[in-house]
Amino acid sequence: MSPEFVSMAKETAGMFAFLAAELTVLFLVISYFVGMLQEYISPAKIQQILSAKKGKGYIIAAFLGAITPFCSCSTIPFLKGLLRAKAGFGTMMVFLFASPLLNPIIIGLFVVTFGIKVTVFYFTIALGVSIIAGYSLEKLGFERYIKPSAYEAPKPSGCGSSCGSRPVENKWRRVWRSTWSDFKKVLPYLIGGIAIGSMIYGFMPTEWVASVASSDNLFAVPVAAVIGIPLYIRAEAVIPLSAALAAKGMGLGAIMALIIGSAGASLTEVILLKSIFNNKMIAAFLVVILGMAVSAGLLYQVIFPA
């Protein structure tokens, strides 16, 4: 093996070890904190708040989405609960947009990976567009594109009388068990993203990345946004991957578009949304995510030129 290959392999291994340790600790700490927070803010309470509020409900929905660590697909069951609770359509849509994009895992990874300035910009754009989109879709009457079957309550599970006789587990231990369970579920995605990102960091030619995806390329942002949606890489994986791309010269505007596209929507989520929405509502949902990704990427390049 050539000395150059050995050097690149060492860089790859070093980056993998660093990211694996850092992101593992970050994920566990933030997930545990949010788990404890959710002990006091239950799904039923969230549904009650969104159902009762009107004018301020959009902002409340966005911030509630920001403290619920859901990916784009796991938001769907909760959305069905909001529908059955007769929450406002606009606030539900704000929650649908904001929840996967603003959850504490993404924000924490953003701060560690890209710094406060980039994180504040991302948070502001995602929050603002989510609120505007939810309000606009409600005023345009898109509620009519919800399927009637989405309002139907699930059938009883038939748990039986034994359900109420289980011992009550200490909440600290219960949250830790839930945190560890969630961590094991995302671990393959986390390790996969770190591995790919480390390989990019160690082996991908810097000159090539800079030429096709730098801030000087006008098409880098829309292409990254379009690629992100069908890609469906969880935030736990796409952020370390994006960090490697940034280190190789990819513009942060394109990275912003890639993260929003991949975290905010996916083919899997679209399939799940088919059980709730008609095609026109699904098309509107994709237009919002794509528009958010492109506008965030282009706006970042204008405000923070390289």
C-alpha positions in Angstrom: 0.0 0.0 0.0 1.2 3.5 -0.9 2.0 6.0 1.8 -0.8 8.2 0.5 -3.4 5.5 0.9 -2.2 4.7 4.4 -2.4 8.4 5.3 -6.0 8.6 4.0 -6.9 5.5 5.8 -5.6 6.9 9.1 -7.6 10.1 8.5 -10.7 8.1 7.9 -10.2 6.0 11.0 -9.5 9.0 13.2 -12.6 10.9 11.9 -14.8 7.8 12.5 -13.6 7.4 16.1 -14.1 11.0 16.9 -17.5 11.3 15.4 -18.7 8.0 16.8 -17.7 9.0 20.4 -19.0 12.6 20.1 -22.3 11.9 18.5 -23.1 8.9 20.7 -22.7 10.9 23.9 -24.7 13.8 22.4 -27.5 11.6 21.2 -27.9 9.8 24.6 -27.7 13.1 26.6 -30.2 15.0 24.5 -32.6 12.0 24.1 -32.6 11.5 27.9 -33.3 15.2 28.6 -36.2 15.2 26.1 -37.5 12.0 27.5 -37.7 13.5 31.0 -39.3 16.6 29.4 -42.0 14.4 27.8 -42.8 12.9 31.2 -44.4 16.3 31.9 -45.7 17.1 28.4 -47.6 14.0 27.3 -49.0 13.4 23.7 -52.5 13.9 25.2 -51.4 17.3 26.6 -50.0 18.4 23.3 -53.2 17.4 21.5 -55.2 19.4 24.1 -53.0 22.5 23.6 -53.2 22.4 19.8 -57.0 21.8 19.9 -57.7 24.7 22.3 -55.5 27.4 20.8 -56.1 29.3 17.6 -54.1 32.5 16.9 -51.0 31.5 18.9 -51.5 27.8 18.0 -49.2 28.0 15.0 -46.2 29.2 17.1 -47.0 26.7 19.9 -47.3 23.9 17.3 -43.8 24.7 15.9 -42.2 24.8 19.3 -43.9 21.6 20.4 -42.6 20.0 17.3 -39.2 21.3 18.2 -39.2 19.4 21.5 -40.4 16.1 20.1 -37.6 14.0 18.7 -39.5 12.4 15.8 -38.1 11.6 12.4 -40.3 12.3 9.4 -42.0 8.9 9.4 -42.6 8.6 13.2 -44.4 11.9 13.1 -47.3 10.3 11.1 -48.9 8.3 13.9 -48.9 11.4 16.1 -50.5 13.4 13.3 -53.3 10.9 13.2 -53.8 11.4 17.0 -54.1 15.2 16.4 -56.7 14.6 13.7 -58.8 12.5 16.0 -58.4 15.1 18.7 -59.9 17.7 16.3 -56.8 19.9 16.4 -56.7 22.8 14.0 -55.6 21.8 10.5 -53.1 24.7 10.2 -51.4 23.8 13.6 -51.3 20.2 12.6 -49.4 21.0 9.4 -47.0 23.3 11.3 -46.3 20.3 13.6 -45.9 18.0 10.6 -43.3 20.3 9.0 -41.5 21.4 12.2 -41.2 18.1 14.2 -38.6 16.2 12.1 -36.7 19.4 11.2 -36.4 21.0 14.6 -36.1 18.2 17.1 -33.4 18.5 19.7 -31.2 15.8 18.2 -30.9 17.7 14.9 -30.3 21.1 16.7 -27.7 19.6 19.0 -25.9 17.9 16.2 -26.0 21.2 14.2 -24.5 23.2 17.0 -21.6 20.7 17.5 -21.0 20.2 13.8 -21.6 23.7 12.2 -21.6 26.2 15.1 -24.2 28.6 16.6 -24.5 30.9 13.6 -25.5 28.2 11.1 -27.8 26.5 13.7 -29.7 29.8 14.4 -30.1 30.4 10.7 -31.4 26.8 10.1 -33.8 27.0 13.1 -35.2 30.4 12.1 -35.8 29.3 8.5 -37.4 26.0 9.4 -39.5 27.5 12.1 -40.7 30.4 10.0 -41.5 28.5 6.8 -43.3 25.8 8.9 -45.6 28.4 10.4 -46.2 30.3 7.1 -46.9 27.0 5.3 -49.3 25.7 7.9 -51.2 29.0 8.0 -51.3 29.3 4.2 -52.5 25.8 3.6 -55.3 26.3 6.1 -56.4 29.6 4.5 -56.3 28.0 1.1 -58.7 25.2 2.2 -56.4 22.3 1.9 -58.1 20.6 4.8 -60.6 19.2 2.3 -57.9 16.9 1.0 -57.8 14.9 4.3 -59.3 11.4 3.8 -62.3 10.8 6.0 -60.8 7.5 7.2 -58.0 9.5 8.9 -60.4 10.7 11.6 -61.4 7.2 12.6 -60.2 6.1 16.0 -58.2 2.9 16.3 -59.9 -0.3 17.5 -59.3 -1.3 21.1 -56.2 -3.5 21.5 -58.0 -6.0 23.8 -55.2 -5.8 26.4 -57.4 -7.2 29.2 -57.5 -6.5 32.9 -53.9 -7.3 33.4 -52.8 -4.1 31.9 -53.5 -2.0 35.0 -51.8 -4.4 37.4 -48.2 -3.9 36.1 -45.8 -2.3 38.6 -45.0 1.3 38.2 -41.4 1.7 37.1 -39.2 4.6 38.3 -39.5 7.4 35.7 -35.7 8.0 35.6 -35.1 4.3 34.8 -38.0 4.2 32.4 -36.7 7.2 30.4 -33.3 5.7 30.3 -34.7 2.4 29.0 -36.6 4.3 26.3 -33.5 6.4 25.5 -31.3 3.3 25.2 -34.0 1.6 23.0 -34.2 4.6 20.7 -30.4 4.7 20.5 -30.2 1.0 19.5 -32.7 1.7 16.7 -30.8 4.6 15.3 -27.4 3.1 15.8 -27.2 1.5 12.4 -28.1 4.8 10.8 -25.7 6.7 13.0 -22.8 4.4 12.3 -23.6 4.2 8.6 -23.6 7.9 8.3 -20.4 8.3 10.3 -18.7 5.6 8.2 -19.8 7.1 4.9 -18.8 10.6 6.1 -15.4 9.4 7.3 -14.8 7.7 4.0 -15.7 10.9 2.2 -13.4 12.9 4.6 -10.5 10.5 4.1 -10.7 9.6 0.4 -12.9 11.9 -1.7 -10.8 14.5 -3.6 -11.3 17.9 -2.2 -11.0 19.5 -5.6 -13.8 17.5 -7.1 -16.3 18.3 -4.3 -15.4 22.0 -4.4 -16.0 22.1 -8.2 -19.4 20.5 -8.3 -21.0 21.5 -4.9 -19.3 24.7 -3.8 -21.1 28.0 -3.2 -20.0 29.2 -6.6 -22.2 26.6 -8.4 -25.7 28.0 -8.8 -27.2 24.6 -9.3 -25.7 23.0 -6.2 -28.5 24.0 -3.9 -31.5 22.9 -5.9 -29.8 19.6 -6.9 -29.0 18.9 -3.2 -32.6 19.6 -2.2 -34.0 17.3 -4.8 -31.5 14.5 -4.0 -32.3 14.9 -0.3 -36.0 13.9 -0.5 -35.7 10.4 -2.0 -32.4 9.8 -0.2 -34.1 9.7 3.3 -31.0 9.7 5.4 -31.9 10.2 9.1 -30.5 13.4 10.6 -28.3 11.3 12.9 -26.6 10.1 9.7 -26.9 13.0 7.3 -25.3 15.6 9.6 -22.0 13.7 10.1 -22.0 13.0 6.4 -22.6 16.7 5.7 -19.8 17.6 8.0 -17.4 15.5 5.9 -18.8 17.1 2.7 -18.3 20.6 4.2 -14.7 19.7 5.1 -14.1 18.8 1.5 -15.5 22.1 0.1 -19.2 21.6 -0.3 -21.0 24.9 0.2 -23.1 25.2 3.4 -26.0 26.4 1.3 -26.1 23.1 -0.5 -25.6 21.2 2.8 -28.5 23.1 4.3 -30.7 22.1 1.4 -29.6 18.4 1.6 -30.4 18.2 5.3 -33.8 19.9 5.0 -34.8 17.7 2.1 -33.6 14.4 3.7 -34.9 15.1 7.2 -38.1 16.9 6.3 -39.5 14.4 3.8 -38.9 11.0 2.3 -40.5 8.5 -0.1 -41.4 6.4 3.0 -43.2 9.3 4.6 -45.1 10.1 1.4 -46.3 6.5 1.3 -47.5 6.8 4.9 -49.1 10.1 4.2 -51.2 8.4 1.5 -53.3 6.9 4.3 -54.2 10.4 5.5 -54.0 12.8 2.6 -55.2 12.9 -1.0 -52.6 13.5 -3.8 -53.1 17.3 -3.9 -52.2 17.6 -0.2 -49.2 15.3 -0.6 -48.0 17.4 -3.6 -48.4 20.6 -1.4 -46.4 19.0 1.4 -43.5 18.1 -1.0 -43.6 21.6 -2.5 -43.2 23.1 1.0 -40.3 20.9 1.9 -38.6 21.4 -1.4 -39.2 25.2 -1.3 -37.9 25.4 2.2 -34.7 23.5 1.3 -33.9 25.6 -1.8 -34.8 28.9 -0.2 -32.8 28.2 2.9 -29.8 27.1 0.9 -29.9 30.1 -1.5 -30.6 32.6 1.3 -27.7 31.3 3.3 -25.3 31.8 0.4 -26.6 35.4 0.0 -26.4 36.3 3.7 -23.2 34.5 4.5 -21.2 34.5 1.2 -18.1 32.3 1.3 
